[in-house]
Amino acid sequence: QVQLVESGGGLVQAGGSLRLSCAASGSILSFSIMGWYRQAPGKQRELVATIRRDSNTAYVDSVKGRFTISRDNAKNTVYLQMNSLKPEDTAVYYCNAFPPPLRFPEVWGQGTQVTVSS
C-alpha cells in the first residue's frame, strides 16, 4: 500500500512563503493525478491543486497565481510552493491521489500544519 508523508509546514507571516513536500513510499507514477488538499478548522477538506504524470497542473481559484504544484517522479515526491500566503490559507495540508481513493483511506497521511499570521 502506498504511504504518503507530508512535511514543510510551519508558522509564517502573511505574505510569506512555504514549500511543502509529499514523499511517497511507492512510485507516484502509480497515480494518474496527484493533488494537494487542505482542511481548515471547522471546514471540509478541499482540493487545492493537482498535477498529472506529464506535469499538467490545475488550481483552485483561491490559490491560483500564488501556489505552484510540481513533482519529481525520480524522487517520488510532490511539492507545493506557496507564496503570498494569507491567513485564510491556514490549514492542515495533505497530499493524495486525485480523486482520493475512497477504498484506501489509509493512504492519507498525517498532513502538515500551515499557520499564517496576520
C-alpha positions as CSV (number, residue, x, y, z in Angstrom):
1,Q,0.0,0.0,0.0
2,V,1.3,3.4,-0.9
3,Q,2.1,5.7,2.0
4,L,2.4,9.5,1.8
5,V,4.2,11.7,4.3
6,E,3.7,15.5,4.2
7,S,6.3,17.9,5.5
8,G,7.4,21.5,5.3
9,G,4.6,23.3,7.1
10,G,5.1,25.8,9.8
11,L,4.2,29.3,11.1
12,V,4.7,32.2,8.7
13,Q,3.5,35.8,8.5
14,A,1.1,36.9,5.9
15,G,2.9,37.5,2.6
16,G,5.5,34.9,3.4
17,S,6.2,31.6,1.6
18,L,6.5,27.9,2.4
19,R,7.4,24.8,0.4
20,L,5.6,21.7,1.2
21,S,6.8,18.2,0.3
22,C,4.9,14.9,-0.1
23,A,7.1,11.8,-0.1
24,A,5.6,8.6,-1.3
25,S,6.8,5.1,-0.2
26,G,5.9,3.8,-3.7
27,S,6.1,5.3,-7.2
28,I,3.8,8.3,-7.6
29,L,3.5,7.2,-11.2
30,S,1.0,4.7,-9.8
31,F,-1.4,7.6,-9.7
32,S,-2.5,9.4,-12.8
33,I,-3.1,12.6,-10.9
34,M,-1.7,13.7,-7.6
35,G,-3.2,16.5,-5.5
36,W,-2.7,18.7,-2.5
37,Y,-5.7,19.2,-0.2
38,R,-6.2,21.3,2.9
39,Q,-8.6,21.3,5.8
40,A,-9.1,24.3,8.0
41,P,-10.6,24.1,11.5
42,G,-14.4,23.6,11.3
43,K,-14.3,23.3,7.5
44,Q,-14.5,20.5,5.0
45,R,-11.3,19.3,3.3
46,E,-10.9,20.9,-0.1
47,L,-8.8,20.3,-3.1
48,V,-6.1,22.9,-3.7
49,A,-4.0,21.8,-6.7
50,T,-3.5,18.8,-8.9
51,I,-0.7,17.6,-11.1
52,R,-0.7,15.0,-13.8
53,R,2.1,12.5,-14.7
54,D,3.1,14.8,-17.5
55,S,3.2,17.8,-15.1
56,N,0.0,19.4,-16.3
57,T,-1.4,21.4,-13.4
58,A,-4.6,22.9,-12.1
59,Y,-5.5,25.1,-9.2
60,V,-8.5,26.2,-7.2
61,D,-9.3,29.8,-7.8
62,S,-8.4,30.9,-4.3
63,V,-4.7,29.9,-4.7
64,K,-4.2,30.5,-8.4
65,G,-1.2,32.7,-9.1
66,R,0.1,32.2,-5.6
67,F,0.7,28.4,-5.3
68,T,2.7,26.1,-7.6
69,I,2.4,22.3,-7.6
70,S,5.3,20.3,-9.0
71,R,6.6,16.7,-8.9
72,D,9.8,14.8,-9.1
73,N,9.0,11.3,-10.3
74,A,12.5,10.1,-9.7
75,K,12.2,11.1,-6.0
76,N,8.6,10.0,-5.7
77,T,7.8,13.4,-4.3
78,V,5.2,16.1,-4.9
79,Y,5.8,19.7,-3.9
80,L,3.6,22.7,-3.2
81,Q,5.3,26.1,-3.3
82,M,3.1,28.6,-1.5
83,N,3.8,32.3,-2.0
84,S,1.9,35.4,-0.8
85,L,0.3,33.4,2.0
86,K,-2.8,34.7,3.6
87,P,-4.4,33.9,7.0
88,E,-7.2,32.1,5.2
89,D,-4.6,29.6,3.9
90,T,-4.2,28.4,7.5
91,A,-5.0,24.6,7.4
92,V,-3.6,21.2,7.6
93,Y,-2.3,20.3,4.2
94,Y,-2.4,16.7,2.8
95,C,-1.4,15.1,-0.4
96,N,-3.1,12.2,-2.1
97,A,-4.2,10.9,-5.5
98,F,-7.0,12.8,-7.3
99,P,-9.6,11.8,-6.9
100,P,-8.7,10.3,-3.5
101,P,-9.2,6.5,-3.4
102,L,-12.1,6.0,-1.1
103,R,-11.4,2.3,-0.9
104,F,-7.9,3.1,0.6
105,P,-8.5,5.7,3.3
106,E,-5.2,4.6,4.9
107,V,-3.3,6.4,2.1
108,W,-4.0,9.7,3.8
109,G,-1.0,10.9,5.8
110,Q,-1.0,13.0,9.0
111,G,-0.7,16.2,7.0
112,T,1.4,19.2,7.7
113,Q,0.2,22.2,9.6
114,V,0.4,25.6,7.9
115,T,-0.4,28.6,10.0
116,V,-0.4,32.1,8.6
117,S,-0.5,35.0,11.0
118,S,-1.9,38.4,10.1
